[in-house]
């Protein structure tokens, strides 16, 4: 055995207090409240990441996730990190030094995708619209006409503005120029209609903690055949080991077919348990029913907000059902209302960037996309508004 | 609201079966069994990642983690991904294109660190020893004498060979050449004596699922002032957005002092809850007591193995208490023994790479580093050996 010589011991750190987080109704842009079944699943017997049961569970999780994405893409898995890392995985693997990318930007998360593409070494051209608007595919067309690109990227549901980008026209224009299509569906997957294969999206990334309804911690992605061809045709290895798809699929995918799973990293067992249960809930409910439930809950929210005289920020045709960005009523201290609401155990969120102080962001996602929960939220919001001196118009 | 046109709906995916993982005594190289308190903590009320309670919890988690690393380093946090990503974070941020690094390799995880350094763009020189041995600091000295390096990296407890690298002499030689010291302590933190500040290590990374005793999913790291200076002096941005320390600390660290936390990614709330509880258990027990418990459990294991005629692979002076790599007895079908053991609900692991088929890897870590649990393991191993036709020598 090894005896190590230890220098002067640092001051002893006291044990922290017991965890005691408050109860919250999570109507911010995410996380949403998970179904209690999801949290319970996370406490199931912990096993090894190469245990035969876990190896089978990985296959099952990939099958379920394909169902949620509506895709036959073999290369569909939850990245062992949060949703941001899922999008980064797509950028880091589909792009390499010197590649060209056109990224549509309608808010913070478009900018983030562009920055990730730059970190991957790509020459990035940004096509931008003002906050609250969606991109016109003709803008992308014009940019690609100037100079082709390997990849066109955009965000489906822009969480900072509440605007929802129609997918099909974006795919159509990108394909016209033979560009790969990458989509951030972090705030839409399992809440808004997405059929990856019918739409022809080559790579998409989401998160675990919004419409899917598990805690944050996983970045579900799906990579189609055209995108995998691009990955296989890379001239250089990606600037990442952890998010290298070629290595990841030797662990998760069919690339291991002829032998046992190659060790890559240790999968986050408890998170995968919760994610499995969340997808089980989704597939039990049925995607169409779940999409309809999100739409119904959104409509109930909008009706309730309308009664309070609160309007939505994006134009009606551009709105996401899952993330509602609303104009703060005039004469109201928006931060005070949010603080008061949080004091009642209800979270909604303020604006980011140029919209800070001007909007609230109200997520109606996953388990929370139920009329009774929406009504609880609306009641609390009205109460908080009144307590802060607001009077209905 | 947006109505999306959806193409031909893919075949409906049935809901997967209910999760039902088997009970396992996890004596592989990790994950180890978490204390039940840790799993319970993960189910606490889920809250938003910018909730005042969570923001305070992040500070508390950083304080506790400093205690576990025995460091005053402000820049100490759990990366929102597994232990591998923690090591990658260190390499991606401390190194940039054209930097020079010397990586000591005593097994698979040394090679992995070298590969991560290459992905960061560094010119990597590997100093290697045969499996089961530890590096001689004179080898590093000779390499640095030939040509200096910005960083010297090594693995403390090499999980593939069970060899434990003495830290202090490695630091001493690196500092002589003014190189930063990066250490992988994935299989040692909270199990073997580590005092980061007394040792003078500039950057260290571990995992949540071994001696710390939480489920896999987080990569705790600590970055010292010399390393942060190097990060701040970078000529280019890191080839990663998700693991960019400058961005991460605007969310987690004192860099946010003058304003509210800048949004980066959504922290994995439930994992942080479990990690908090695991560190609470560590600090309640006290690090010295915990190190001693790991040592005592290791000694009990070695005595028991000795009675079975099973010897350890590394030389006595080089052994890790936390990960015991043992020689498979002659005439035994090693895979059959492991399968039989797993059938009894007990996991140990086979060898990786050149050691495949030759060794077993037995982890005695975290909650499992208790004599009664070691005895359960030993009893099961003897039973499995006999069932496979083995006879004590």
Interface residues (C-beta under 8 A of the other chain):
Chain A: X1 X2 X4 X5 X6 X7 X8 X9 X10 X12 X13 X14 X15 X16 X17 X18 X19 X20 X21 X22 X23 X24 X26 X28 X30 X31 X33 X34 X39 X40 X41 X42 X43 X44 X45 X46 X47 X48 X49 X50 X51 X52 X53 X54 X57 X60 X61 X63 X64 X66 X67 X68 X70 X71 X72 X80 X81 X82 X83 X84 X85 X88 X92 X112 X115 X116 X118 X119 X120 X121 X164 X166 X167 X168 X192 X193 X195 X197 X198 X199 X207 X209 X215 X216 X217 X237 X238 X239 X240 X241 X242 X243 X244 X263 X264 X265 X266 X267 X268 X269 X270 X271 X273 X274 X276 X277 X279 X280 X283 X284 X286 X288 X295 X298 X299 X302 X316 X317 X318 X319 X320 X321 X342 X347 X349 X352
Chain B: X1 X2 X4 X5 X6 X7 X8 X9 X10 X12 X13 X14 X15 X16 X17 X18 X19 X20 X21 X22 X23 X24 X26 X28 X30 X31 X33 X34 X39 X40 X41 X42 X43 X44 X45 X46 X47 X48 X49 X50 X51 X52 X53 X54 X57 X60 X61 X63 X64 X66 X67 X68 X70 X71 X72 X80 X81 X82 X83 X84 X85 X88 X92 X112 X115 X116 X118 X119 X120 X121 X164 X166 X167 X168 X192 X193 X195 X197 X198 X199 X207 X209 X215 X216 X217 X237 X238 X239 X240 X241 X242 X243 X244 X263 X264 X265 X266 X267 X268 X269 X270 X271 X273 X274 X276 X277 X279 X280 X283 X284 X286 X295 X298 X299 X316 X317 X318 X319 X320 X321 X342 X347 X349 X352
